[in-house]
Amino acid sequence: MTSLTQRVGSLLYLVSPNATTYQHEEEIPNYVDEAVPLFMAFILLEAAVRFALGREVRLNESIASTGVGILHEATGSRFLTVGFILLGYESLYQWRVLDWPWDSLVTWWASLLLVDLCYYWVHRANHEINLLWAVHQIHHSSEDFTLSTALRLSVFQRLAHFGFYQPLALLGVPKTSVVVHMGFNYLFQFWVHTDVIRKLGPIEWVFCTPSSHRVHHGANKWCLDKNYGSLLIVWDRIFGTFQEEKEGEEIVYGLVEQPQSMNSVWHEVGHDRSEVEERSLKFFYFGEVLTKARSMSSWGDSLRAVFYGPGWVPGAPRLGDPDGFPDVKAPRVKYDPQMPAWNLGYCIVHLFLAFILQQLLLVRFQVLPWYTTTAHLFFIFLTVGCVGGMQDGSWWAPYFESLRCLLYVLHAHHAHVTPYPVVDFVLVACFAFCFFIWLSRAFKDFVGGTTNLKWE
């Protein structure tokens, strides 16, 4: 079991090479899952610091980001693990040109550099290939830049990593070293998502910091497609994608054309840029990529619409013409729907229950049948979607929330949800009460012909 000090250190890559070197993959702790409670603790600490400094604290945005994170981890626990990202690694390893000892310090440090270099190209490809941007865009959809923003990872994000790390097998890097450093590389990215920590002096020359990553998340024209590094910013300096944060120029966070929704599931499926004001959504951002490809007059341009940059148009460079990009400047009004305090608390409680269910899936997915896992995933998605619908004031929220509560009651009637009968009884009673509350609200809206959820 990893100690608390070691877990905190892992967030900053402050780990012992000897203590994090393994011969067999099954020996490697799940560093990311062990860090989840720390994520939550530091998110709360940052909110307290912002409040003490008189800075804006938007719970609705944090709830939306947390919802995305729950969906990302829920799908990863069963379907898209590190094993998928490194699929075929062992087969390629048989053709390695070098033979790195698994227990060598040289191997550990070389793996750190090589995994970080691979991530740089993963991240850059996610921005420069429209098909991959369809996956990655959700990570940039937050209009705040807080630690909770780090949780905004698409359920398809792991798919976009496949194939980038496999070349390390041909170099002879042991798979265990790659798995370990992928975990720490991921964890290091958490702390750079904050605007509380300012510039860090000479550290900025070598490492990725909150300052350099703030630029990466900016929608300002000078911020676009910059600072892809995870641990080391030197890759950006070497490959010409570095941009220093400008003093006195406020960064606008979010997408260039920002979707107007707090619904995590909505953010997962993407948005139609031409109708963003109406919150009109297509089935995945991939639909927008397909529409763009089909609108082209030649097969070559159709392929370019898929594999060139999101801003590409016929006749433009591969990444598009920067002169034609919108020049987003501060201040930009943020999408900030409000709801009563009781309903905000309701959303937080039920999102927390979805998080607990996701953690239970993580522990038990190997012994659960596929249909049980699928049912639990459906319930998690429905929970996150309903919470987002309530935040947006969507007309359908009372209908789906009453259905969600009913489904829980019906399931709990036939199977124990927890090992504790008293807890099961309390949960069923609460969900039954919520069912009647939301059903009555849905009936009232239906009779009144309400097309938008209005809080009273």
C-alpha positions as CSV (number, residue, x, y, z in Angstrom):
1,M,0.0,0.0,0.0
2,T,1.4,3.4,-1.0
3,S,1.7,5.8,1.9
4,L,0.0,9.3,1.9
5,T,3.4,11.0,1.5
6,Q,4.2,8.9,-1.5
7,R,0.8,9.6,-3.1
8,V,1.3,13.3,-2.7
9,G,4.8,13.1,-4.1
10,S,3.5,11.1,-7.1
11,L,1.4,14.1,-8.1
12,L,4.7,16.1,-8.7
13,Y,6.7,13.1,-10.0
14,L,8.7,13.2,-6.7
15,V,9.1,9.4,-6.5
16,S,12.0,7.1,-5.9
17,P,13.2,5.2,-9.0
18,N,14.1,2.2,-7.0
19,A,10.7,2.1,-5.4
20,T,8.9,2.5,-8.7
21,T,10.7,-0.1,-10.8
22,Y,8.9,-3.4,-11.5
23,Q,9.7,-6.5,-13.4
24,H,6.1,-7.7,-13.8
25,E,3.1,-5.5,-14.8
26,E,0.8,-7.0,-12.2
27,E,3.1,-5.6,-9.5
28,I,2.5,-2.0,-10.5
29,P,0.1,-0.1,-8.2
30,N,-2.7,1.9,-9.9
31,Y,-1.1,5.2,-9.1
32,V,-4.0,7.2,-10.7
33,D,-6.7,5.5,-8.8
34,E,-4.8,5.9,-5.6
35,A,-4.6,9.6,-6.2
36,V,-8.3,10.2,-6.8
37,P,-9.0,11.1,-3.1
38,L,-6.1,13.6,-3.3
39,F,-7.6,15.1,-6.5
40,M,-10.8,15.8,-4.6
41,A,-9.0,17.2,-1.5
42,F,-6.8,19.6,-3.5
43,I,-9.8,20.7,-5.5
44,L,-11.6,21.7,-2.3
45,L,-8.4,23.3,-0.9
46,E,-8.0,25.4,-4.1
47,A,-11.6,26.5,-3.9
48,A,-11.0,27.6,-0.2
49,V,-7.9,29.5,-1.3
50,R,-9.8,31.2,-4.1
51,F,-12.6,32.2,-1.7
52,A,-10.1,33.6,0.8
53,L,-8.4,35.6,-1.9
54,G,-11.8,37.0,-3.1
55,R,-11.6,35.1,-6.4
56,E,-14.6,33.7,-8.2
57,V,-15.6,30.1,-7.2
58,R,-18.1,28.6,-9.6
59,L,-19.6,25.4,-8.2
60,N,-21.6,24.7,-11.4
61,E,-18.4,24.6,-13.5
62,S,-16.6,22.3,-11.0
63,I,-19.7,20.0,-10.9
64,A,-19.6,19.8,-14.7
65,S,-15.9,19.0,-14.7
66,T,-16.3,16.4,-12.1
67,G,-19.0,14.8,-14.1
68,V,-16.7,14.5,-17.1
69,G,-14.1,12.9,-14.9
70,I,-16.5,10.3,-13.5
71,L,-17.5,9.3,-17.0
72,H,-13.9,9.0,-18.1
73,E,-12.9,6.8,-15.2
74,A,-16.1,4.7,-15.3
75,T,-15.5,3.7,-18.9
76,G,-11.8,3.2,-18.4
77,S,-12.3,0.8,-15.5
78,R,-13.7,-1.9,-17.9
79,F,-13.0,-1.0,-21.5
80,L,-10.2,1.4,-22.3
81,T,-7.3,0.7,-19.8
82,V,-3.6,1.1,-20.2
83,G,-3.6,-2.4,-21.7
84,F,-5.6,-1.1,-24.6
85,I,-3.3,1.9,-25.1
86,L,-0.3,-0.4,-25.2
87,L,-2.0,-3.2,-27.2
88,G,0.6,-5.1,-29.2
89,Y,3.5,-3.8,-27.2
90,E,4.8,-7.2,-26.2
91,S,4.7,-8.4,-29.9
92,L,6.7,-5.4,-31.1
93,Y,9.1,-5.8,-28.1
94,Q,10.3,-9.1,-29.6
95,W,11.8,-7.1,-32.5
96,R,13.6,-4.6,-30.2
97,V,16.9,-3.2,-31.4
98,L,18.2,-2.6,-27.9
99,D,17.9,-4.5,-24.6
100,W,17.3,-2.2,-21.6
101,P,17.5,-3.9,-18.2
102,W,14.2,-3.5,-16.4
103,D,15.9,-2.8,-13.0
104,S,18.4,-0.2,-14.3
105,L,18.4,3.5,-13.2
106,V,19.4,4.4,-16.8
107,T,16.2,2.6,-18.0
108,W,14.1,4.4,-15.5
109,W,15.3,7.9,-16.4
110,A,15.4,7.2,-20.1
111,S,11.8,5.9,-19.9
112,L,10.8,9.1,-18.1
113,L,12.1,11.2,-21.0
114,L,10.8,9.0,-23.8
115,V,7.3,8.6,-22.4
116,D,7.1,12.3,-21.9
117,L,8.3,12.9,-25.5
118,C,5.6,10.4,-26.7
119,Y,3.0,12.3,-24.8
120,Y,4.1,15.6,-26.4
121,W,3.3,14.1,-29.8
122,V,0.0,12.5,-28.5
123,H,-1.1,15.9,-27.2
124,R,0.0,17.7,-30.3
125,A,-1.7,15.3,-32.6
126,N,-4.9,15.7,-30.6
127,H,-4.9,19.4,-31.5
128,E,-3.6,19.1,-35.1
129,I,-5.8,16.2,-36.4
130,N,-9.5,17.1,-36.6
131,L,-10.6,13.5,-35.9
132,L,-8.6,13.4,-32.7
133,W,-9.6,17.0,-31.8
134,A,-13.2,15.6,-31.8
135,V,-12.1,13.6,-28.8
136,H,-9.9,16.1,-27.0
137,Q,-12.1,19.2,-27.3
138,I,-14.0,18.4,-24.1
139,H,-10.8,19.0,-22.1
140,H,-10.7,22.6,-23.3
141,S,-14.4,23.3,-22.7
142,S,-14.1,24.7,-19.2
143,E,-14.4,28.5,-19.0
144,D,-12.5,28.4,-15.6
145,F,-9.0,27.2,-15.1
146,T,-9.0,25.3,-11.8
147,L,-7.8,22.0,-10.7
148,S,-11.2,20.5,-11.5
149,T,-10.4,21.3,-15.2
150,A,-7.8,18.5,-15.1
151,L,-10.7,16.0,-14.7
152,R,-12.2,16.9,-18.1
153,L,-11.1,14.0,-20.1
154,S,-13.4,12.4,-22.8
155,V,-14.5,8.8,-22.5
156,F,-12.8,8.3,-25.8
157,Q,-9.5,10.0,-24.8
158,R,-7.6,6.7,-24.3
159,L,-8.5,5.8,-27.9
160,A,-6.6,8.8,-29.1
161,H,-3.4,7.6,-27.3
162,F,-3.3,4.2,-29.1
163,G,-0.2,3.7,-31.3
164,F,2.0,6.6,-30.0
165,Y,3.9,4.6,-27.3
166,Q,4.4,1.4,-29.3
167,P,7.6,2.6,-31.0
168,L,9.2,2.5,-27.5
169,A,8.9,-1.3,-27.7
170,L,11.2,-1.4,-30.8
171,L,13.7,0.7,-28.8
172,G,13.7,-2.0,-26.1
173,V,12.0,-0.1,-23.3
174,P,10.4,-2.6,-20.9
175,K,6.6,-2.3,-20.9
176,T,6.6,-2.0,-17.1
177,S,8.7,1.1,-17.3
178,V,6.3,2.6,-19.8
179,V,3.2,1.8,-17.7
180,V,4.8,3.4,-14.6
181,H,5.8,6.6,-16.3
182,M,2.5,6.9,-18.1
183,G,0.8,7.0,-14.7
184,F,3.1,9.6,-13.2
185,N,3.0,11.6,-16.4
186,Y,-0.8,11.7,-16.1
187,L,-0.7,12.7,-12.4
188,F,1.8,15.5,-13.0
189,Q,-0.7,17.2,-15.3
190,F,-3.2,17.6,-12.5
191,W,-1.4,20.4,-10.6
192,V,-0.7,22.6,-13.6
193,H,-4.4,23.3,-14.1
194,T,-4.7,26.3,-11.8
195,D,-4.6,30.1,-12.0
196,V,-3.7,30.4,-8.3
197,I,0.0,29.6,-8.8
198,R,1.8,32.3,-10.7
199,K,5.1,32.1,-12.6
200,L,7.8,29.9,-11.0
201,G,11.0,31.5,-12.2
202,P,13.8,29.4,-13.7
203,I,11.6,26.3,-13.3
204,E,9.6,27.6,-16.3
205,W,12.5,26.9,-18.6
206,V,12.4,23.2,-18.1
207,F,9.1,22.0,-16.7
208,C,5.5,22.5,-17.6
209,T,4.0,24.8,-15.0
210,P,0.6,26.4,-14.4
211,S,1.8,29.5,-16.3
212,S,2.7,27.6,-19.5
213,H,-0.4,25.4,-19.3
214,R,-2.7,28.5,-18.9
215,V,-1.5,29.5,-22.3
216,H,-2.4,26.1,-23.7
217,H,-6.0,26.4,-22.4
218,G,-6.5,29.9,-23.8
219,A,-8.9,30.7,-26.6
220,N,-7.0,33.9,-27.5
221,K,-5.5,33.7,-30.9
222,W,-1.9,33.9,-29.5
223,C,-2.6,30.9,-27.3
224,L,-3.9,28.4,-29.9
225,D,-1.9,25.3,-30.5
226,K,0.9,26.1,-28.0
227,N,2.6,24.4,-25.0
228,Y,1.7,20.7,-25.4
229,G,4.2,19.5,-22.8
230,S,3.2,17.4,-19.9
231,L,6.2,17.1,-17.6
232,L,8.9,18.9,-19.6
233,I,8.3,22.2,-21.5
234,V,11.6,21.7,-23.4
235,W,9.9,19.7,-26.1
236,D,7.8,22.8,-27.0
237,R,11.0,24.9,-27.1
238,I,12.7,22.3,-29.3
239,F,9.8,21.8,-31.7
240,G,8.7,25.4,-31.9
241,T,5.3,25.3,-30.1
242,F,6.3,27.2,-27.0
243,Q,4.5,30.4,-26.0
244,E,5.2,32.3,-22.8
245,E,2.3,33.7,-20.8
246,K,2.0,37.4,-21.5
247,E,2.0,39.9,-18.6
248,G,-1.0,42.2,-18.6
249,E,-3.0,40.2,-21.2
250,E,-5.9,38.2,-19.7
251,I,-6.4,34.7,-21.0
252,V,-9.9,33.7,-22.0
253,Y,-10.4,30.0,-21.2
254,G,-12.6,27.6,-23.1
255,L,-13.1,26.9,-26.7
256,V,-13.0,29.5,-29.4
257,E,-16.7,28.9,-30.0
258,Q,-17.8,28.0,-26.5
259,P,-20.8,25.5,-26.1
260,Q,-23.4,26.9,-23.8
261,S,-24.0,24.0,-21.5
262,M,-23.0,22.6,-18.1
263,N,-24.1,19.1,-19.1
264,S,-21.1,16.7,-19.1
265,V,-22.8,14.2,-21.4
266,W,-23.5,17.1,-23.8
267,H,-19.9,18.1,-23.8
268,E,-18.9,14.5,-24.5
269,V,-21.1,14.4,-27.6
270,G,-19.8,17.8,-28.8
271,H,-21.5,20.8,-30.3
272,D,-22.6,22.3,-33.5
273,R,-20.5,25.4,-33.9
274,S,-22.9,27.0,-36.3
275,E,-25.7,26.9,-33.7
276,V,-23.9,27.2,-30.4
277,E,-26.2,29.9,-29.1
278,E,-29.2,27.5,-29.3
279,R,-27.1,24.7,-27.6
280,S,-28.0,22.5,-30.6
281,L,-25.9,19.4,-30.4
282,K,-25.0,16.7,-32.8
283,F,-24.3,13.0,-31.9
284,F,-20.7,13.4,-31.2
285,Y,-18.4,16.1,-32.5
286,F,-17.5,13.4,-35.0
287,G,-20.7,14.3,-36.7
288,E,-19.4,17.7,-37.4
289,V,-16.2,16.2,-38.8
290,L,-18.2,14.0,-41.1
291,T,-20.4,17.0,-42.2
292,K,-17.2,18.9,-43.1
293,A,-15.7,16.0,-45.0
294,R,-18.9,15.4,-47.0
295,S,-19.1,19.1,-47.9
296,M,-15.8,18.9,-49.8
297,S,-15.7,18.8,-53.6
298,S,-12.9,16.1,-53.8
299,W,-11.9,13.0,-52.0
300,G,-8.5,14.6,-51.2
301,D,-10.2,17.5,-49.5
302,S,-12.6,15.1,-47.7
303,L,-9.6,13.3,-46.2
304,R,-7.9,16.6,-45.3
305,A,-11.1,17.6,-43.5
306,V,-10.6,14.6,-41.3
307,F,-6.9,14.4,-40.8
308,Y,-5.8,18.1,-41.1
309,G,-6.3,20.7,-38.3
310,P,-9.8,21.7,-37.1
311,G,-9.4,25.1,-38.6
312,W,-8.4,23.9,-42.1
313,V,-10.4,24.9,-45.2
314,P,-9.5,24.2,-48.8
315,G,-6.6,26.3,-50.0
316,A,-5.3,27.0,-46.4
317,P,-2.2,25.5,-44.7
318,R,-2.6,22.1,-42.9
319,L,-3.6,23.8,-39.6
320,G,-5.6,26.5,-41.2
321,D,-5.0,30.2,-41.8
322,P,-4.4,31.9,-38.4
323,D,-5.5,35.2,-39.9
324,G,-8.9,33.7,-40.4
325,F,-9.3,32.5,-36.8
326,P,-11.6,34.5,-34.5
327,D,-9.6,36.8,-32.2
328,V,-11.0,36.0,-28.8
329,K,-10.3,38.7,-26.2
330,A,-11.2,39.3,-22.6
331,P,-13.7,39.9,-21.2
332,R,-15.9,37.2,-22.6
333,V,-19.2,36.6,-20.8
334,K,-19.2,33.1,-19.2
335,Y,-22.1,30.7,-19.4
336,D,-23.2,30.7,-15.8
337,P,-26.7,29.3,-15.2
338,Q,-28.0,29.5,-11.6
339,M,-30.2,27.2,-9.5
340,P,-31.5,27.3,-5.9
341,A,-29.1,26.2,-3.2
342,W,-31.2,23.1,-2.4
343,N,-31.0,21.8,-6.0
344,L,-27.2,22.6,-6.1
345,G,-26.8,20.4,-3.0
346,Y,-29.0,17.7,-4.6
347,C,-26.7,17.7,-7.7
348,I,-23.6,17.4,-5.5
349,V,-25.0,14.5,-3.5
350,H,-26.1,12.5,-6.5
351,L,-22.9,13.2,-8.4
352,F,-21.1,11.9,-5.3
353,L,-23.2,8.7,-5.3
354,A,-22.3,8.3,-9.0
355,F,-18.6,8.7,-8.0
356,I,-19.0,6.0,-5.3
357,L,-20.6,3.7,-7.9
358,Q,-17.7,4.3,-10.3
359,Q,-15.2,3.4,-7.6
360,L,-17.1,0.2,-6.8
361,L,-17.0,-0.7,-10.5
362,L,-13.3,-0.1,-10.5
363,V,-12.9,-2.6,-7.6
364,R,-15.3,-5.2,-8.8
365,F,-15.4,-5.0,-12.6
366,Q,-13.3,-8.2,-13.0
367,V,-16.0,-10.3,-11.2
368,L,-19.1,-8.6,-12.5
369,P,-20.9,-9.9,-15.6
370,W,-20.8,-7.6,-18.6
371,Y,-24.6,-6.9,-18.4
372,T,-24.3,-5.7,-14.8
373,T,-21.3,-3.5,-15.6
374,T,-23.2,-2.1,-18.6
375,A,-26.3,-1.4,-16.4
376,H,-24.1,0.4,-13.9
377,L,-22.4,2.5,-16.6
378,F,-25.8,3.4,-18.0
379,F,-26.9,4.6,-14.6
380,I,-23.7,6.6,-14.1
381,F,-24.2,8.3,-17.5
382,L,-27.9,9.0,-16.7
383,T,-26.9,10.5,-13.4
384,V,-24.3,12.8,-14.8
385,G,-26.6,13.8,-17.7
386,C,-29.5,14.6,-15.4
387,V,-27.3,16.7,-13.1
388,G,-26.1,18.6,-16.1
389,G,-29.7,19.0,-17.4
390,M,-30.8,20.5,-14.1
391,Q,-27.9,22.9,-14.2
392,D,-28.8,24.0,-17.7
393,G,-32.5,24.2,-16.9
394,S,-33.4,21.7,-19.6
395,W,-37.1,21.0,-20.0
396,W,-36.5,17.2,-20.0
397,A,-34.6,17.1,-16.7
398,P,-37.6,16.4,-14.4
399,Y,-38.7,13.6,-16.7
400,F,-35.4,11.8,-16.9
401,E,-34.6,12.4,-13.2
402,S,-37.8,10.8,-12.1
403,L,-37.1,7.9,-14.4
404,R,-33.6,7.6,-13.0
405,C,-34.8,7.5,-9.4
406,L,-37.5,4.9,-10.3
407,L,-34.8,2.7,-12.0
408,Y,-32.8,2.7,-8.8
409,V,-35.8,1.8,-6.6
410,L,-36.7,-1.1,-9.0
411,H,-33.1,-2.4,-9.0
412,A,-32.7,-2.1,-5.3
413,H,-36.0,-4.0,-4.8
414,H,-34.4,-7.1,-6.5
415,A,-30.7,-6.8,-5.4
416,H,-28.7,-5.4,-2.5
417,V,-26.8,-2.4,-3.5
418,T,-24.6,-2.2,-0.4
419,P,-23.6,-4.9,2.2
420,Y,-25.6,-2.9,4.8
421,P,-29.4,-3.3,5.0
422,V,-29.9,-0.1,6.8
423,V,-28.0,1.9,4.2
424,D,-30.0,0.1,1.5
425,F,-33.2,1.1,3.2
426,V,-32.2,4.7,3.5
427,L,-31.1,4.9,-0.1
428,V,-34.3,3.3,-1.4
429,A,-36.4,5.7,0.7
430,C,-34.5,8.7,-0.5
431,F,-34.7,7.7,-4.2
432,A,-38.4,6.9,-3.8
433,F,-39.0,10.3,-2.3
434,C,-37.0,12.0,-5.1
435,F,-39.0,10.0,-7.7
436,F,-42.3,11.4,-6.5
437,I,-40.9,15.0,-6.2
438,W,-39.6,15.0,-9.8
439,L,-42.6,13.1,-11.2
440,S,-44.8,15.8,-9.8
441,R,-42.6,18.5,-11.3
442,A,-42.6,16.7,-14.6
443,F,-46.4,16.5,-14.5
444,K,-46.7,20.1,-13.6
445,D,-44.5,21.1,-16.5
446,F,-46.3,18.8,-18.9
447,V,-49.7,20.2,-18.0
448,G,-48.4,23.8,-18.2
449,G,-46.6,23.1,-21.5
450,T,-43.2,24.2,-20.1
451,T,-40.4,24.0,-22.6
452,N,-37.7,25.1,-20.2
453,L,-37.0,24.2,-16.6
454,K,-37.7,27.4,-14.6
455,W,-36.5,27.4,-11.0
456,E,-38.8,28.9,-8.5
